């Protein structure tokens, strides 16, 4: 009989930005799938009442989420500005070498690269969600035309 040790395996260390990227990637896939499903529902005239309700409710969910992302981005921008000022002061007053503006900027952006990356991820996801709201708006507008087309076909 062999003995087995019950030592836990080491979990892979994933940065918070990588987790954020993966989360946003899953959310984009989910929203893309929702939009595709709602688009398919437009084919059947008998599903339009349910689709209309679904479109308006999903639009509100996407809009609320966009506003939440926007407020997160505001906080991230505040952190970005604060850290940038702090690093500027550091490289201006406390650094051993005297740096010109461009090398100083490069050092600063290297130091705050995590916050810059996070800011870009949130901004890209916010842009995606705004596009999703616009797509849903277009679908709501197209719904009226779909009904009018069906009425025309039926004479």
N, C-alpha and C positions, 0 to 999 in steps of 0.2 A: 504494500500500500504506500503510495507516494503522498508526500505532504505538499500542499499548495499554499502559497503565501497569499494573504488577503490584502496585499498592498495596492492602494488605488493607483490607477494609471495616471500619468501626468496629462493634464488637459493642455491642448494647444493654446498658447497665448495669442489671443486675437485682440488687436487694438480696437479701441472704441469707435474709431473712424471706419474700420473694416466691418464691424458689427452694424454700424449705421448704413454703410453701403449695401450690405446684404439685406437689411431690413427694407430699405427703399427699393431694392431690386425685386424683392418678393411682392411688395405693394404695387409696383408698376405692372408686374405680371398679372396680379389679381385684378387691377383696374382695367387692363387691356382685355382680359377675359370677360369682365362684366360688360364692357362696351360691345364686344363681339357678340355676346349673347343677346343683348338688347337690340343690336342691329339685325340679328337673325329673326327676332320676334316681329320685326316690322313686315316681314313677308306675309304673315298670316293676319288677315283683317280681323279675325275673331279674337286675336290676342292684344289688339291695340288699346283697349281700356286698361287692361292690367299693365301693359307696357307704359302707358302714360303715367300711371301712378308710380311705377317703378322709376321712370325717368326723373320725375320731380323729386322723389325721395333720395335717389342716388345723387342728384345734382346738389341737394342740400348737404348731404354727407360730404361730398367732394369739396363743396364751398367752405364748410366748417373746417375741414382738414387743411385746406389752403390757408385759411386765416390763422390756424394754429401754427402751421409751418412759417408763416410770415412773422408771427410774434417770436418764434424761436430764432429766426434769422435776425431779427432786431437785437435780441440778446447776444447772439454770436457776434454781430457787428460791433456791439458795445465792448465785448471782451477783446475783439480784434483791435479796436482803436486804443483801448487801455493798454494792452500788451505792447502794441507798436510804440506808443509814447514812452512806456517804461524802458523798452529796449533802445529807443533812440537816445534817451537820457543816459543809459548805461554806456553806449558806444561813443557818446559825446563827452561824458565827464569821467567815467571810471575805466575806460579801456586804455591799455598801455600804448597802443598805436593811434596816431591821428588818422582818421579815415575821411576821405572825401564823401560826398553825398551818395554816389552810386555804390561804392563798396559797402558803405554803412547800410544802405537799403538791402543789399544782398545778405548781409549778416543778420539783419532784422528778420527778413523773410525766412531765412533758414531756421532761426530760433522759434518763430511762430508758425512754422509750416503745418503743424497739426490743426491749429485753429483755421488757417487758410483752407486746408483740405476739407474740414468740416463745413465751413462756410460755403464752399463750392458744391459739396454734396447736397446741402439743404437747398441752396439756390436752384440747382438743377431739378431737384424733386419738386420744388415749388412751381417751377416753370412747367413741369410735366402735369402737375395737378391743375394748374390754370388752363392748360391745353385740354385736359380731360373735361373740365367744366364747359369749355367752349364747344367741345364735341357733343356733349349732352345737350347744350343749348341748340346746336344745329339739328340734333335728332328731334328735339321738341318741335322745332320749326318744321322739319320735314314730315312730322307726324300729321300735321294739318293737310299737307299736300298729298300724303298717302291716302288719307280719308277722302279727299276731293277726287283723287284719281279713281278710287274704287266706286264712288258715286257716279262718276262719268261712265265707267265701264258698265255699270248696271243700268244706265240710261235713266 
